[in-house]
């Protein structure tokens, strides 16, 4: 099978290959006449906006409650005294999410018992739930949730009694 330059498609391919090789072997050394639109203000590898800074803080049930995710705000929840920023999981932990009632609250008992019921939540003006009545398998379940959250979300604080902060 011979290469026939006489056919239009072969001629077009040959010209394209020659042009491509010429651009690689002899690149243009002249500076561009204008700066591309996306780099008018200079080159930068920084994102257009920076993620909000997350500081490790001590929270109480009362100071954790405002982080319920309403009005597109941050969503925090606590499990076994560890506070997690679960804002990235808004579809689960936001106001209309499956776990939405845990947002801004101590979710330890609910996670241990695999229950989304509102009765699993301790009122924010009462002492923290000591979880003393949990069975061993429920405690293990809660620890599994802590491990899962630790690998997926940012640990941003610890939860203490209302009068401890």
C-alpha positions in Angstrom: 0.0 0.0 0.0 1.6 3.2 -1.1 1.1 6.7 0.2 -0.6 8.8 -2.5 -0.1 12.6 -2.0 -2.6 13.1 -4.9 -5.7 12.4 -2.8 -7.0 15.5 -1.0 -7.2 13.8 2.5 -3.6 12.6 2.3 -2.4 16.0 1.2 -4.3 17.7 4.1 -2.9 15.2 6.6 0.6 15.7 5.3 0.3 19.5 5.5 -1.1 19.2 9.1 1.8 16.9 10.2 4.4 19.2 8.6 2.8 22.3 10.3 2.7 20.5 13.7 6.3 19.3 13.5 7.4 22.8 12.5 5.6 24.4 15.5 7.4 21.9 17.8 10.8 22.2 16.3 10.7 26.0 15.7 8.5 27.5 18.4 7.6 31.1 18.3 9.9 33.3 20.3 8.0 36.6 19.8 6.1 37.8 22.9 2.3 37.8 22.6 0.7 41.0 21.3 -1.9 41.0 24.1 -2.4 39.2 27.4 -5.1 36.5 27.3 -8.3 37.6 29.0 -8.1 35.1 31.9 -4.6 36.4 32.9 -5.1 40.2 32.6 -4.4 40.7 36.2 -1.4 38.4 36.2 -0.7 34.8 36.6 -2.0 33.2 39.8 -2.6 29.6 40.9 -4.7 30.7 43.8 -8.4 29.9 43.7 -10.9 32.7 43.1 -12.0 32.5 46.7 -10.4 30.9 49.7 -12.2 28.4 51.9 -13.2 29.8 55.3 -10.6 29.2 57.9 -11.5 26.6 60.5 -10.1 27.0 64.0 -10.1 24.4 66.7 -12.4 25.7 69.4 -14.2 24.6 72.5 -18.0 24.5 72.1 -20.8 24.1 74.5 -24.3 22.9 73.5 -25.4 26.5 73.4 -22.5 27.8 71.3 -22.8 24.8 68.9 -26.5 25.3 68.3 -26.1 28.3 65.9 -24.2 26.0 63.4 -27.3 24.3 62.2 -26.8 25.2 58.5 -29.8 27.3 58.0 -29.2 30.3 55.7 -26.4 28.4 54.0 -24.2 28.7 57.2 -21.7 26.3 58.5 -22.9 22.9 59.8 -21.2 21.5 62.9 -22.2 18.4 65.0 -20.6 16.6 67.8 -20.1 12.9 68.5 -18.6 11.7 71.8 -17.2 15.2 72.6 -15.6 15.7 69.2 -17.0 18.5 67.0 -17.0 18.0 63.2 -17.5 20.5 60.4 -19.9 18.6 58.2 -20.7 21.6 55.9 -19.4 19.6 52.9 -22.1 17.1 53.6 -24.9 19.7 53.5 -27.3 17.3 51.6 -27.1 14.9 54.6 -26.7 17.3 57.5 -28.4 20.5 56.3 -31.9 21.6 57.2 -33.6 19.2 54.8 -31.1 16.4 55.0 -31.7 12.9 56.5 -29.5 13.8 59.5 -30.6 17.4 59.6 -31.8 17.2 63.2 -28.2 16.5 64.3 -26.9 19.8 62.9 -25.6 22.1 65.6 -26.2 19.4 68.2 -24.6 16.5 70.1 -25.4 13.6 67.9 -23.8 10.9 70.1 -26.9 9.1 71.3 -28.6 9.2 67.9 -25.5 7.9 66.1 -25.0 5.2 68.7 -28.5 4.0 68.4 -28.9 4.6 64.7 -31.9 6.7 65.3 -32.8 10.1 63.8 -35.6 10.7 66.3 -35.7 14.0 68.0 -35.9 12.2 71.4 -32.2 11.2 70.9 -31.1 14.8 71.3 -30.4 16.3 74.7 -31.9 19.8 75.1 -29.1 22.4 74.8 -29.8 23.9 78.2 -29.3 20.6 80.0 -26.0 18.8 80.9 -24.3 16.7 78.2 -25.6 13.2 77.8 -23.2 10.8 79.7 -24.4 7.9 77.5 -24.1 5.6 80.6 -27.0 3.4 79.6 -25.7 2.5 76.1 -25.0 -1.2 75.4 -21.5 -2.2 74.3 -22.6 -2.7 70.6 -24.1 0.9 70.6 -20.8 2.3 72.0 -18.9 0.5 69.3 -21.4 1.8 66.7 -20.7 5.4 68.0 -17.0 4.8 67.8 -17.4 3.7 64.2 -19.2 6.9 63.4 -16.4 8.9 65.0 -13.8 7.0 62.9 -15.9 7.6 59.7 -16.3 11.3 60.4 -12.6 11.7 61.3 -11.7 10.4 57.9 -14.2 12.4 56.0 -14.7 15.7 57.8 -12.6 18.3 59.6 -12.4 18.0 63.4 -12.9 21.6 64.5 -13.4 21.4 68.2 -14.5 19.7 71.4 -17.8 19.8 73.1 -17.9 20.6 76.9 -20.6 21.4 79.4 -22.4 24.7 79.1 -20.7 26.1 82.2 -17.2 24.8 81.3 -16.3 27.2 78.5 
